[in-house]
Amino acid sequence: MAARIAVLVRPVEGGHQAFCQTRDCAAGAEGGPWKSGLHTVKAGAEDDARSHRQWHRRQQAVPDVIEGSA
């Protein structure tokens, strides 16, 4: 089963930032967990979080459909 995608937006000093807490996420700097840049408006961090969730969904393998099972 695929890991649960968890990307959260949190207030930080100077604005808001999105942080990925998905298990095994290595999309960030030096292979660490991803985080967005600093946004003064929360909506900017939410847009980054949405984009990163979509990125994770594209990385997950789609299961093969067995003929006759659908």
C-alpha positions, 0 to 999 in steps of 0.5 A: 500500500502506498504511503499516506501523503501528508503535506501541511501548511504551518505558520512560521516567523515571517509568514507561512510554509508548507512541509511534507511529512510523507514517509520516505519523501526525499524531494527536498534539499540534499535528499531530505523532506520537501518544504516550500519557500516562505510565503507572506500570504497563506494561500501561496503556501497552500498552492505549493502544498497542493502541487507537491501532493500532486507530484507525490500522486504522479510518483506512485505506480498505478496498479495493473488492471486484470482483464475481466476484474472490472 
